[in-house]
Amino acid sequence: MAKAVKGPRPKHVPMRTCIACRQERGKRELVRVVRTPSATVQVDPTGKLAGRGAYLCRMRPCWEQALQGQRLSVALKTTVSAEDLATLRAFAATLPETLATSSGRSATGPSGARAGDRSQRNIEN
């Protein structure tokens, strides 16, 4: 009996969930927002700042939804100050409306389902 040839092991990709659209994506595909030990809320582009973090997609609709309601405050277990909120809104304004995926399709925001979304498949089955 011959041994099966094994290829290289697939690399582990940490997954995180967007607090706005609840879609699970790779950690590097999302933007981390952190509540620092000094009680300020800021964008963490490196993902390494100390403090409690929450993740959002790199799409403006997700950010608008998270900043409009209390989702960010609940996820970070703090009240977001007006100053921090203004900084986050300025960052959100630089983001695109949708993301282009590698297949050429665009991902939708918190109100729509992507072509490969699990919840969409469950509805159809």
Backbone as XML, in Angstrom:
<?xml version="1.0"?>
<chain id="A" units="angstrom">
  <residue number="1" name="MET">
    <atom name="N" x="0.832" y="-1.179" z="0.000"/>
    <atom name="CA" x="0.000" y="0.000" z="0.000"/>
    <atom name="C" x="0.884" y="1.253" z="0.000"/>
  </residue>
  <residue number="2" name="ALA">
    <atom name="N" x="0.682" y="2.120" z="-0.940"/>
    <atom name="CA" x="1.500" y="3.326" z="-1.058"/>
    <atom name="C" x="0.933" y="4.425" z="-0.167"/>
  </residue>
  <residue number="3" name="LYS">
    <atom name="N" x="1.827" y="5.228" z="0.371"/>
    <atom name="CA" x="1.397" y="6.361" z="1.194"/>
    <atom name="C" x="0.823" y="7.458" z="0.314"/>
  </residue>
  <residue number="4" name="ALA">
    <atom name="N" x="-0.189" y="8.109" z="0.822"/>
    <atom name="CA" x="-0.767" y="9.237" z="0.085"/>
    <atom name="C" x="0.198" y="10.420" z="0.162"/>
  </residue>
  <residue number="5" name="VAL">
    <atom name="N" x="0.361" y="11.087" z="-0.939"/>
    <atom name="CA" x="1.242" y="12.250" z="-0.982"/>
    <atom name="C" x="0.492" y="13.427" z="-0.364"/>
  </residue>
  <residue number="6" name="LYS">
    <atom name="N" x="1.100" y="14.029" z="0.613"/>
    <atom name="CA" x="0.476" y="15.168" z="1.279"/>
    <atom name="C" x="1.076" y="16.463" z="0.760"/>
  </residue>
  <residue number="7" name="GLY">
    <atom name="N" x="0.215" y="17.424" z="0.499"/>
    <atom name="CA" x="0.674" y="18.737" z="0.069"/>
    <atom name="C" x="0.946" y="19.608" z="1.284"/>
  </residue>
  <residue number="8" name="PRO">
    <atom name="N" x="1.293" y="20.843" z="1.047"/>
    <atom name="CA" x="1.526" y="21.748" z="2.170"/>
    <atom name="C" x="0.225" y="21.997" z="2.935"/>
  </residue>
  <residue number="9" name="ARG">
    <atom name="N" x="0.363" y="22.152" z="4.195"/>
    <atom name="CA" x="-0.772" y="22.392" z="5.055"/>
    <atom name="C" x="-1.379" y="23.762" z="4.762"/>
  </residue>
  <residue number="10" name="PRO">
    <atom name="N" x="-2.712" y="23.877" z="4.675"/>
    <atom name="CA" x="-3.301" y="25.199" z="4.432"/>
    <atom name="C" x="-3.082" y="26.113" z="5.642"/>
  </residue>
  <residue number="11" name="LYS">
    <atom name="N" x="-2.800" y="27.364" z="5.367"/>
    <atom name="CA" x="-2.531" y="28.324" z="6.431"/>
    <atom name="C" x="-3.825" y="28.691" z="7.156"/>
  </residue>
  <residue number="12" name="HIS">
    <atom name="N" x="-3.752" y="28.746" z="8.463"/>
    <atom name="CA" x="-4.906" y="29.117" z="9.280"/>
    <atom name="C" x="-5.196" y="30.609" z="9.116"/>
  </residue>
  <residue number="13" name="VAL">
    <atom name="N" x="-6.453" y="30.933" z="8.820"/>
    <atom name="CA" x="-6.864" y="32.328" z="8.674"/>
    <atom name="C" x="-7.830" y="32.652" z="9.802"/>
  </residue>
  <residue number="14" name="PRO">
    <atom name="N" x="-7.451" y="33.539" z="10.741"/>
    <atom name="CA" x="-8.368" y="33.887" z="11.819"/>
    <atom name="C" x="-9.593" y="34.606" z="11.268"/>
  </residue>
  <residue number="15" name="MET">
    <atom name="N" x="-10.763" y="34.211" z="11.722"/>
    <atom name="CA" x="-12.018" y="34.784" z="11.253"/>
    <atom name="C" x="-12.602" y="35.696" z="12.325"/>
  </residue>
  <residue number="16" name="ARG">
    <atom name="N" x="-13.226" y="36.790" z="11.894"/>
    <atom name="CA" x="-13.908" y="37.730" z="12.779"/>
    <atom name="C" x="-15.248" y="38.094" z="12.150"/>
  </residue>
  <residue number="17" name="THR">
    <atom name="N" x="-16.172" y="38.598" z="12.965"/>
    <atom name="CA" x="-17.509" y="38.960" z="12.493"/>
    <atom name="C" x="-17.691" y="40.463" z="12.553"/>
  </residue>
  <residue number="18" name="CYS">
    <atom name="N" x="-18.197" y="41.043" z="11.472"/>
    <atom name="CA" x="-18.505" y="42.472" z="11.422"/>
    <atom name="C" x="-19.676" y="42.735" z="12.358"/>
  </residue>
  <residue number="19" name="ILE">
    <atom name="N" x="-19.581" y="43.746" z="13.215"/>
    <atom name="CA" x="-20.654" y="44.023" z="14.166"/>
    <atom name="C" x="-21.873" y="44.644" z="13.511"/>
  </residue>
  <residue number="20" name="ALA">
    <atom name="N" x="-21.750" y="45.117" z="12.280"/>
    <atom name="CA" x="-22.884" y="45.732" z="11.590"/>
    <atom name="C" x="-23.650" y="44.711" z="10.755"/>
  </residue>
  <residue number="21" name="CYS">
    <atom name="N" x="-22.985" y="44.062" z="9.814"/>
    <atom name="CA" x="-23.672" y="43.137" z="8.899"/>
    <atom name="C" x="-23.630" y="41.694" z="9.380"/>
  </residue>
  <residue number="22" name="ARG">
    <atom name="N" x="-22.862" y="41.411" z="10.435"/>
    <atom name="CA" x="-22.735" y="40.079" z="11.029"/>
    <atom name="C" x="-22.127" y="39.051" z="10.080"/>
  </residue>
  <residue number="23" name="GLN">
    <atom name="N" x="-21.407" y="39.514" z="9.073"/>
    <atom name="CA" x="-20.768" y="38.605" z="8.129"/>
    <atom name="C" x="-19.380" y="38.243" z="8.632"/>
  </residue>
  <residue number="24" name="GLU">
    <atom name="N" x="-19.071" y="36.963" z="8.576"/>
    <atom name="CA" x="-17.772" y="36.482" z="9.013"/>
    <atom name="C" x="-16.772" y="36.607" z="7.870"/>
  </residue>
  <residue number="25" name="ARG">
    <atom name="N" x="-15.636" y="37.233" z="8.163"/>
    <atom name="CA" x="-14.577" y="37.420" z="7.164"/>
    <atom name="C" x="-13.232" y="37.180" z="7.832"/>
  </residue>
  <residue number="26" name="GLY">
    <atom name="N" x="-12.199" y="37.106" z="7.010"/>
    <atom name="CA" x="-10.847" y="36.997" z="7.541"/>
    <atom name="C" x="-10.494" y="38.256" z="8.339"/>
  </residue>
  <residue number="27" name="LYS">
    <atom name="N" x="-9.737" y="38.076" z="9.387"/>
    <atom name="CA" x="-9.386" y="39.187" z="10.277"/>
    <atom name="C" x="-8.757" y="40.357" z="9.524"/>
  </residue>
  <residue number="28" name="ARG">
    <atom name="N" x="-7.929" y="40.090" z="8.542"/>
    <atom name="CA" x="-7.243" y="41.144" z="7.790"/>
    <atom name="C" x="-8.157" y="41.866" z="6.811"/>
  </residue>
  <residue number="29" name="GLU">
    <atom name="N" x="-9.340" y="41.313" z="6.527"/>
    <atom name="CA" x="-10.296" y="41.962" z="5.631"/>
    <atom name="C" x="-11.140" y="43.006" z="6.353"/>
  </residue>
  <residue number="30" name="LEU">
    <atom name="N" x="-11.100" y="42.991" z="7.676"/>
    <atom name="CA" x="-11.916" y="43.899" z="8.473"/>
    <atom name="C" x="-11.053" y="44.976" z="9.115"/>
  </residue>
  <residue number="31" name="VAL">
    <atom name="N" x="-11.709" y="46.024" z="9.598"/>
    <atom name="CA" x="-11.020" y="47.108" z="10.300"/>
    <atom name="C" x="-11.362" y="46.980" z="11.781"/>
  </residue>
  <residue number="32" name="ARG">
    <atom name="N" x="-10.360" y="47.044" z="12.626"/>
    <atom name="CA" x="-10.579" y="46.943" z="14.069"/>
    <atom name="C" x="-10.754" y="48.338" z="14.653"/>
  </residue>
  <residue number="33" name="VAL">
    <atom name="N" x="-11.774" y="48.466" z="15.491"/>
    <atom name="CA" x="-11.995" y="49.687" z="16.268"/>
    <atom name="C" x="-11.751" y="49.282" z="17.711"/>
  </residue>
  <residue number="34" name="VAL">
    <atom name="N" x="-10.985" y="50.068" z="18.431"/>
    <atom name="CA" x="-10.582" y="49.665" z="19.776"/>
    <atom name="C" x="-10.939" y="50.726" z="20.816"/>
  </residue>
  <residue number="35" name="ARG">
    <atom name="N" x="-11.349" y="50.245" z="21.997"/>
    <atom name="CA" x="-11.500" y="51.113" z="23.163"/>
    <atom name="C" x="-10.209" y="50.957" z="23.953"/>
  </residue>
  <residue number="36" name="THR">
    <atom name="N" x="-9.437" y="52.013" z="23.992"/>
    <atom name="CA" x="-8.129" y="51.957" z="24.640"/>
    <atom name="C" x="-8.285" y="52.002" z="26.158"/>
  </residue>
  <residue number="37" name="PRO">
    <atom name="N" x="-7.236" y="51.646" z="26.897"/>
    <atom name="CA" x="-7.306" y="51.719" z="28.360"/>
    <atom name="C" x="-7.594" y="53.130" z="28.886"/>
  </residue>
  <residue number="38" name="SER">
    <atom name="N" x="-7.304" y="54.159" z="28.072"/>
    <atom name="CA" x="-7.602" y="55.538" z="28.483"/>
    <atom name="C" x="-9.036" y="55.939" z="28.123"/>
  </residue>
  <residue number="39" name="ALA">
    <atom name="N" x="-9.865" y="54.958" z="27.737"/>
    <atom name="CA" x="-11.298" y="55.129" z="27.450"/>
    <atom name="C" x="-11.596" y="55.916" z="26.176"/>
  </residue>
  <residue number="40" name="THR">
    <atom name="N" x="-10.636" y="56.034" z="25.265"/>
    <atom name="CA" x="-10.921" y="56.647" z="23.963"/>
    <atom name="C" x="-11.220" y="55.529" z="22.969"/>
  </residue>
  <residue number="41" name="VAL">
    <atom name="N" x="-11.953" y="55.860" z="21.930"/>
    <atom name="CA" x="-12.276" y="54.897" z="20.879"/>
    <atom name="C" x="-11.597" y="55.364" z="19.604"/>
  </residue>
  <residue number="42" name="GLN">
    <atom name="N" x="-10.850" y="54.464" z="18.959"/>
    <atom name="CA" x="-10.129" y="54.846" z="17.759"/>
    <atom name="C" x="-9.985" y="53.667" z="16.809"/>
  </residue>
  <residue number="43" name="VAL">
    <atom name="N" x="-9.682" y="53.987" z="15.548"/>
    <atom name="CA" x="-9.433" y="52.964" z="14.536"/>
    <atom name="C" x="-8.055" y="52.378" z="14.797"/>
  </residue>
  <residue number="44" name="ASP">
    <atom name="N" x="-7.955" y="51.061" z="14.699"/>
    <atom name="CA" x="-6.696" y="50.363" z="14.920"/>
    <atom name="C" x="-6.261" y="49.680" z="13.622"/>
  </residue>
  <residue number="45" name="PRO">
    <atom name="N" x="-5.525" y="50.371" z="12.748"/>
    <atom name="CA" x="-5.158" y="49.778" z="11.453"/>
    <atom name="C" x="-4.228" y="48.570" z="11.576"/>
  </residue>
  <residue number="46" name="THR">
    <atom name="N" x="-3.441" y="48.494" z="12.632"/>
    <atom name="CA" x="-2.510" y="47.374" z="12.793"/>
    <atom name="C" x="-3.172" y="46.175" z="13.454"/>
  </residue>
  <residue number="47" name="GLY">
    <atom name="N" x="-4.245" y="46.405" z="14.195"/>
    <atom name="CA" x="-4.903" y="45.324" z="14.914"/>
    <atom name="C" x="-4.157" y="44.906" z="16.161"/>
  </residue>
  <residue number="48" name="LYS">
    <atom name="N" x="-3.242" y="45.741" z="16.639"/>
    <atom name="CA" x="-2.398" y="45.360" z="17.768"/>
    <atom name="C" x="-2.506" y="46.282" z="18.978"/>
  </residue>
  <residue number="49" name="LEU">
    <atom name="N" x="-3.327" y="47.323" z="18.894"/>
    <atom name="CA" x="-3.451" y="48.222" z="20.041"/>
    <atom name="C" x="-4.084" y="47.492" z="21.215"/>
  </residue>
  <residue number="50" name="ALA">
    <atom name="N" x="-3.673" y="47.862" z="22.412"/>
    <atom name="CA" x="-4.237" y="47.272" z="23.619"/>
    <atom name="C" x="-5.643" y="47.808" z="23.835"/>
  </residue>
  <residue number="51" name="GLY">
    <atom name="N" x="-6.526" y="46.948" z="24.271"/>
    <atom name="CA" x="-7.886" y="47.373" z="24.574"/>
    <atom name="C" x="-8.915" y="46.448" z="23.965"/>
  </residue>
  <residue number="52" name="ARG">
    <atom name="N" x="-10.165" y="46.714" z="24.255"/>
    <atom name="CA" x="-11.270" y="45.905" z="23.737"/>
    <atom name="C" x="-11.558" y="46.309" z="22.298"/>
  </residue>
  <residue number="53" name="GLY">
    <atom name="N" x="-11.652" y="45.328" z="21.413"/>
    <atom name="CA" x="-11.825" y="45.624" z="19.998"/>
    <atom name="C" x="-13.137" y="45.118" z="19.428"/>
  </residue>
  <residue number="54" name="ALA">
    <atom name="N" x="-13.532" y="45.732" z="18.330"/>
    <atom name="CA" x="-14.691" y="45.311" z="17.545"/>
    <atom name="C" x="-14.295" y="45.450" z="16.084"/>
  </residue>
  <residue number="55" name="TYR">
    <atom name="N" x="-14.884" y="44.643" z="15.222"/>
    <atom name="CA" x="-14.497" y="44.626" z="13.814"/>
    <atom name="C" x="-15.635" y="45.089" z="12.922"/>
  </residue>
  <residue number="56" name="LEU">
    <atom name="N" x="-15.272" y="45.847" z="11.880"/>
    <atom name="CA" x="-16.221" y="46.330" z="10.879"/>
    <atom name="C" x="-15.649" y="46.085" z="9.493"/>
  </residue>
  <residue number="57" name="CYS">
    <atom name="N" x="-16.540" y="45.826" z="8.524"/>
    <atom name="CA" x="-16.119" y="45.656" z="7.133"/>
    <atom name="C" x="-15.514" y="46.960" z="6.622"/>
  </residue>
  <residue number="58" name="ARG">
    <atom name="N" x="-14.782" y="46.871" z="5.552"/>
    <atom name="CA" x="-14.188" y="48.059" z="4.926"/>
    <atom name="C" x="-15.162" y="48.681" z="3.925"/>
  </residue>
  <residue number="59" name="MET">
    <atom name="N" x="-16.434" y="48.783" z="4.336"/>
    <atom name="CA" x="-17.469" y="49.377" z="3.489"/>
    <atom name="C" x="-18.218" y="50.436" z="4.296"/>
  </residue>
  <residue number="60" name="ARG">
    <atom name="N" x="-18.504" y="51.548" z="3.648"/>
    <atom name="CA" x="-19.178" y="52.662" z="4.314"/>
    <atom name="C" x="-20.526" y="52.287" z="4.932"/>
  </residue>
  <residue number="61" name="PRO">
    <atom name="N" x="-21.380" y="51.492" z="4.264"/>
    <atom name="CA" x="-22.682" y="51.175" z="4.881"/>
    <atom name="C" x="-22.568" y="50.471" z="6.235"/>
  </residue>
  <residue number="62" name="CYS">
    <atom name="N" x="-21.593" y="49.615" z="6.395"/>
    <atom name="CA" x="-21.401" y="48.942" z="7.686"/>
    <atom name="C" x="-21.013" y="49.953" z="8.762"/>
  </residue>
  <residue number="63" name="TRP">
    <atom name="N" x="-20.131" y="50.868" z="8.416"/>
    <atom name="CA" x="-19.702" y="51.888" z="9.370"/>
    <atom name="C" x="-20.855" y="52.807" z="9.738"/>
  </residue>
  <residue number="64" name="GLU">
    <atom name="N" x="-21.644" y="53.214" z="8.735"/>
    <atom name="CA" x="-22.780" y="54.095" z="9.012"/>
    <atom name="C" x="-23.774" y="53.422" z="9.937"/>
  </residue>
  <residue number="65" name="GLN">
    <atom name="N" x="-24.031" y="52.141" z="9.711"/>
    <atom name="CA" x="-24.963" y="51.411" z="10.551"/>
    <atom name="C" x="-24.432" y="51.278" z="11.979"/>
  </residue>
  <residue number="66" name="ALA">
    <atom name="N" x="-23.151" y="50.978" z="12.123"/>
    <atom name="CA" x="-22.561" y="50.816" z="13.451"/>
    <atom name="C" x="-22.510" y="52.143" z="14.214"/>
  </residue>
  <residue number="67" name="LEU">
    <atom name="N" x="-22.229" y="53.235" z="13.508"/>
    <atom name="CA" x="-22.114" y="54.536" z="14.170"/>
    <atom name="C" x="-23.477" y="55.174" z="14.432"/>
  </residue>
  <residue number="68" name="GLN">
    <atom name="N" x="-24.465" y="54.815" z="13.637"/>
    <atom name="CA" x="-25.791" y="55.402" z="13.778"/>
    <atom name="C" x="-26.491" y="54.898" z="15.039"/>
  </residue>
  <residue number="69" name="GLY">
    <atom name="N" x="-26.427" y="53.611" z="15.285"/>
    <atom name="CA" x="-27.100" y="53.030" z="16.439"/>
    <atom name="C" x="-26.150" y="52.874" z="17.610"/>
  </residue>
  <residue number="70" name="GLN">
    <atom name="N" x="-26.437" y="51.896" z="18.436"/>
    <atom name="CA" x="-25.623" y="51.649" z="19.625"/>
    <atom name="C" x="-24.726" y="50.423" z="19.479"/>
  </residue>
  <residue number="71" name="ARG">
    <atom name="N" x="-24.619" y="49.882" z="18.276"/>
    <atom name="CA" x="-23.852" y="48.650" z="18.092"/>
    <atom name="C" x="-22.400" y="48.782" z="18.538"/>
  </residue>
  <residue number="72" name="LEU">
    <atom name="N" x="-21.763" y="49.874" z="18.179"/>
    <atom name="CA" x="-20.364" y="50.059" z="18.538"/>
    <atom name="C" x="-20.214" y="50.223" z="20.050"/>
  </residue>
  <residue number="73" name="SER">
    <atom name="N" x="-21.090" y="50.990" z="20.646"/>
    <atom name="CA" x="-21.045" y="51.193" z="22.097"/>
    <atom name="C" x="-21.233" y="49.877" z="22.843"/>
  </residue>
  <residue number="74" name="VAL">
    <atom name="N" x="-22.167" y="49.061" z="22.368"/>
    <atom name="CA" x="-22.427" y="47.776" z="23.017"/>
    <atom name="C" x="-21.232" y="46.842" z="22.840"/>
  </residue>
  <residue number="75" name="ALA">
    <atom name="N" x="-20.698" y="46.775" z="21.625"/>
    <atom name="CA" x="-19.572" y="45.883" z="21.355"/>
    <atom name="C" x="-18.327" y="46.270" z="22.154"/>
  </residue>
  <residue number="76" name="LEU">
    <atom name="N" x="-18.114" y="47.563" z="22.331"/>
    <atom name="CA" x="-16.934" y="48.031" z="23.069"/>
    <atom name="C" x="-17.207" y="48.213" z="24.554"/>
  </residue>
  <residue number="77" name="LYS">
    <atom name="N" x="-18.460" y="48.024" z="24.966"/>
    <atom name="CA" x="-18.870" y="48.169" z="26.370"/>
    <atom name="C" x="-18.468" y="49.529" z="26.931"/>
  </residue>
  <residue number="78" name="THR">
    <atom name="N" x="-18.784" y="50.570" z="26.175"/>
    <atom name="CA" x="-18.498" y="51.935" z="26.588"/>
    <atom name="C" x="-19.413" y="52.887" z="25.827"/>
  </residue>
  <residue number="79" name="THR">
    <atom name="N" x="-19.470" y="54.125" z="26.258"/>
    <atom name="CA" x="-20.185" y="55.158" z="25.519"/>
    <atom name="C" x="-19.162" y="55.886" z="24.655"/>
  </residue>
  <residue number="80" name="VAL">
    <atom name="N" x="-19.443" y="55.948" z="23.363"/>
    <atom name="CA" x="-18.519" y="56.612" z="22.438"/>
    <atom name="C" x="-18.748" y="58.115" z="22.520"/>
  </residue>
  <residue number="81" name="SER">
    <atom name="N" x="-17.693" y="58.872" z="22.801"/>
    <atom name="CA" x="-17.810" y="60.322" z="22.929"/>
    <atom name="C" x="-18.067" y="60.968" z="21.569"/>
  </residue>
  <residue number="82" name="ALA">
    <atom name="N" x="-18.581" y="62.176" z="21.593"/>
    <atom name="CA" x="-18.860" y="62.906" z="20.352"/>
    <atom name="C" x="-17.581" y="63.143" z="19.555"/>
  </residue>
  <residue number="83" name="GLU">
    <atom name="N" x="-16.490" y="63.402" z="20.248"/>
    <atom name="CA" x="-15.201" y="63.638" z="19.590"/>
    <atom name="C" x="-14.719" y="62.371" z="18.879"/>
  </residue>
  <residue number="84" name="ASP">
    <atom name="N" x="-14.809" y="61.221" z="19.563"/>
    <atom name="CA" x="-14.404" y="59.953" z="18.960"/>
    <atom name="C" x="-15.331" y="59.588" z="17.802"/>
  </residue>
  <residue number="85" name="LEU">
    <atom name="N" x="-16.611" y="59.868" z="17.968"/>
    <atom name="CA" x="-17.588" y="59.588" z="16.918"/>
    <atom name="C" x="-17.278" y="60.390" z="15.649"/>
  </residue>
  <residue number="86" name="ALA">
    <atom name="N" x="-16.883" y="61.649" z="15.824"/>
    <atom name="CA" x="-16.525" y="62.487" z="14.682"/>
    <atom name="C" x="-15.289" y="61.935" z="13.963"/>
  </residue>
  <residue number="87" name="THR">
    <atom name="N" x="-14.327" y="61.462" z="14.720"/>
    <atom name="CA" x="-13.123" y="60.871" z="14.131"/>
    <atom name="C" x="-13.467" y="59.606" z="13.348"/>
  </residue>
  <residue number="88" name="LEU">
    <atom name="N" x="-14.336" y="58.774" z="13.911"/>
    <atom name="CA" x="-14.742" y="57.544" z="13.237"/>
    <atom name="C" x="-15.549" y="57.837" z="11.979"/>
  </residue>
  <residue number="89" name="ARG">
    <atom name="N" x="-16.416" y="58.853" z="12.036"/>
    <atom name="CA" x="-17.204" y="59.239" z="10.850"/>
    <atom name="C" x="-16.283" y="59.762" z="9.731"/>
  </residue>
  <residue number="90" name="ALA">
    <atom name="N" x="-15.239" y="60.487" z="10.103"/>
    <atom name="CA" x="-14.281" y="60.982" z="9.109"/>
    <atom name="C" x="-13.569" y="59.807" z="8.442"/>
  </residue>
  <residue number="91" name="PHE">
    <atom name="N" x="-13.214" y="58.790" z="9.219"/>
    <atom name="CA" x="-12.577" y="57.604" z="8.646"/>
    <atom name="C" x="-13.557" y="56.874" z="7.726"/>
  </residue>
  <residue number="92" name="ALA">
    <atom name="N" x="-14.804" y="56.751" z="8.145"/>
    <atom name="CA" x="-15.827" y="56.057" z="7.356"/>
    <atom name="C" x="-16.060" y="56.746" z="6.014"/>
  </residue>
  <residue number="93" name="ALA">
    <atom name="N" x="-15.929" y="58.066" z="5.979"/>
    <atom name="CA" x="-16.143" y="58.818" z="4.744"/>
    <atom name="C" x="-15.101" y="58.470" z="3.679"/>
  </residue>
  <residue number="94" name="THR">
    <atom name="N" x="-13.955" y="57.938" z="4.092"/>
    <atom name="CA" x="-12.907" y="57.572" z="3.135"/>
    <atom name="C" x="-13.104" y="56.178" z="2.552"/>
  </residue>
  <residue number="95" name="LEU">
    <atom name="N" x="-14.065" y="55.423" z="3.074"/>
    <atom name="CA" x="-14.274" y="54.041" z="2.640"/>
    <atom name="C" x="-15.199" y="53.965" z="1.431"/>
  </residue>
  <residue number="96" name="PRO">
    <atom name="N" x="-15.058" y="52.913" z="0.606"/>
    <atom name="CA" x="-15.944" y="52.749" z="-0.555"/>
    <atom name="C" x="-17.323" y="52.251" z="-0.134"/>
  </residue>
  <residue number="97" name="GLU">
    <atom name="N" x="-18.307" y="52.425" z="-1.025"/>
    <atom name="CA" x="-19.668" y="51.942" z="-0.766"/>
    <atom name="C" x="-19.710" y="50.421" z="-0.754"/>
  </residue>
  <residue number="98" name="THR">
    <atom name="N" x="-18.992" y="49.779" z="-1.678"/>
    <atom name="CA" x="-18.958" y="48.319" z="-1.752"/>
    <atom name="C" x="-17.528" y="47.860" z="-1.975"/>
  </residue>
  <residue number="99" name="LEU">
    <atom name="N" x="-17.310" y="46.583" z="-1.735"/>
    <atom name="CA" x="-16.005" y="45.983" z="-1.976"/>
    <atom name="C" x="-16.057" y="45.169" z="-3.257"/>
  </residue>
  <residue number="100" name="ALA">
    <atom name="N" x="-15.027" y="45.252" z="-4.047"/>
    <atom name="CA" x="-14.914" y="44.395" z="-5.227"/>
    <atom name="C" x="-14.260" y="43.097" z="-4.777"/>
  </residue>
  <residue number="101" name="THR">
    <atom name="N" x="-14.863" y="41.975" z="-5.113"/>
    <atom name="CA" x="-14.300" y="40.685" z="-4.734"/>
    <atom name="C" x="-13.395" y="40.175" z="-5.841"/>
  </residue>
  <residue number="102" name="SER">
    <atom name="N" x="-12.653" y="39.127" z="-5.558"/>
    <atom name="CA" x="-11.715" y="38.597" z="-6.545"/>
    <atom name="C" x="-12.422" y="38.028" z="-7.772"/>
  </residue>
  <residue number="103" name="SER">
    <atom name="N" x="-13.701" y="37.650" z="-7.639"/>
    <atom name="CA" x="-14.423" y="37.103" z="-8.781"/>
    <atom name="C" x="-15.032" y="38.191" z="-9.659"/>
  </residue>
  <residue number="104" name="GLY">
    <atom name="N" x="-14.829" y="39.456" z="-9.289"/>
    <atom name="CA" x="-15.355" y="40.556" z="-10.076"/>
    <atom name="C" x="-16.704" y="41.040" z="-9.598"/>
  </residue>
  <residue number="105" name="ARG">
    <atom name="N" x="-17.333" y="40.275" z="-8.698"/>
    <atom name="CA" x="-18.613" y="40.700" z="-8.149"/>
    <atom name="C" x="-18.357" y="41.657" z="-7.004"/>
  </residue>
  <residue number="106" name="SER">
    <atom name="N" x="-19.341" y="42.471" z="-6.682"/>
    <atom name="CA" x="-19.155" y="43.378" z="-5.554"/>
    <atom name="C" x="-19.909" y="42.845" z="-4.349"/>
  </residue>
  <residue number="107" name="ALA">
    <atom name="N" x="-19.309" y="42.988" z="-3.207"/>
    <atom name="CA" x="-19.961" y="42.596" z="-1.960"/>
    <atom name="C" x="-20.915" y="43.702" z="-1.558"/>
  </residue>
  <residue number="108" name="THR">
    <atom name="N" x="-22.007" y="43.338" z="-0.935"/>
    <atom name="CA" x="-22.969" y="44.349" z="-0.543"/>
    <atom name="C" x="-22.814" y="44.702" z="0.918"/>
  </residue>
  <residue number="109" name="GLY">
    <atom name="N" x="-23.486" y="45.745" z="1.320"/>
    <atom name="CA" x="-23.410" y="46.224" z="2.692"/>
    <atom name="C" x="-24.297" y="45.441" z="3.624"/>
  </residue>
  <residue number="110" name="PRO">
    <atom name="N" x="-24.645" y="46.027" z="4.775"/>
    <atom name="CA" x="-25.377" y="45.311" z="5.803"/>
    <atom name="C" x="-26.797" y="44.936" z="5.409"/>
  </residue>
  <residue number="111" name="SER">
    <atom name="N" x="-27.371" y="45.553" z="4.387"/>
    <atom name="CA" x="-28.751" y="45.256" z="4.039"/>
    <atom name="C" x="-28.883" y="44.154" z="2.997"/>
  </residue>
  <residue number="112" name="GLY">
    <atom name="N" x="-27.799" y="43.804" z="2.301"/>
    <atom name="CA" x="-27.893" y="42.813" z="1.241"/>
    <atom name="C" x="-27.053" y="41.600" z="1.537"/>
  </residue>
  <residue number="113" name="ALA">
    <atom name="N" x="-27.335" y="40.513" z="0.818"/>
    <atom name="CA" x="-26.572" y="39.287" z="0.999"/>
    <atom name="C" x="-25.630" y="39.099" z="-0.187"/>
  </residue>
  <residue number="114" name="ARG">
    <atom name="N" x="-24.448" y="38.620" z="0.086"/>
    <atom name="CA" x="-23.505" y="38.316" z="-0.982"/>
    <atom name="C" x="-23.890" y="37.019" z="-1.660"/>
  </residue>
  <residue number="115" name="ALA">
    <atom name="N" x="-23.309" y="36.779" z="-2.815"/>
    <atom name="CA" x="-23.631" y="35.580" z="-3.579"/>
    <atom name="C" x="-23.295" y="34.312" z="-2.795"/>
  </residue>
  <residue number="116" name="GLY">
    <atom name="N" x="-22.216" y="34.303" z="-2.050"/>
    <atom name="CA" x="-21.801" y="33.110" z="-1.318"/>
    <atom name="C" x="-22.164" y="33.141" z="0.152"/>
  </residue>
  <residue number="117" name="ASP">
    <atom name="N" x="-23.058" y="34.003" z="0.547"/>
    <atom name="CA" x="-23.418" y="34.153" z="1.954"/>
    <atom name="C" x="-24.158" y="32.920" z="2.454"/>
  </residue>
  <residue number="118" name="ARG">
    <atom name="N" x="-23.782" y="32.421" z="3.628"/>
    <atom name="CA" x="-24.398" y="31.228" z="4.186"/>
    <atom name="C" x="-25.891" y="31.421" z="4.416"/>
  </residue>
  <residue number="119" name="SER">
    <atom name="N" x="-26.298" y="32.572" z="4.925"/>
    <atom name="CA" x="-27.699" y="32.788" z="5.226"/>
    <atom name="C" x="-28.541" y="32.746" z="3.954"/>
  </residue>
  <residue number="120" name="GLN">
    <atom name="N" x="-27.991" y="33.215" z="2.846"/>
    <atom name="CA" x="-28.711" y="33.178" z="1.583"/>
    <atom name="C" x="-28.896" y="31.727" z="1.128"/>
  </residue>
  <residue number="121" name="ARG">
    <atom name="N" x="-27.877" y="30.891" z="1.289"/>
    <atom name="CA" x="-27.976" y="29.488" z="0.901"/>
    <atom name="C" x="-29.005" y="28.764" z="1.747"/>
  </residue>
  <residue number="122" name="ASN">
    <atom name="N" x="-29.085" y="29.097" z="3.046"/>
    <atom name="CA" x="-30.045" y="28.449" z="3.926"/>
    <atom name="C" x="-31.472" y="28.809" z="3.536"/>
  </residue>
  <residue number="123" name="ILE">
    <atom name="N" x="-31.693" y="30.001" z="3.063"/>
    <atom name="CA" x="-33.026" y="30.426" z="2.651"/>
    <atom name="C" x="-33.461" y="29.657" z="1.411"/>
  </residue>
  <residue number="124" name="GLU">
    <atom name="N" x="-32.531" y="29.443" z="0.489"/>
    <atom name="CA" x="-32.857" y="28.768" z="-0.763"/>
    <atom name="C" x="-33.069" y="27.277" z="-0.584"/>
  </residue>
  <residue number="125" name="ASN">
    <atom name="N" x="-32.430" y="26.670" z="0.398"/>
    <atom name="CA" x="-32.515" y="25.199" z="0.596"/>
    <atom name="C" x="-33.719" y="24.805" z="1.375"/>
  </residue>
</chain>
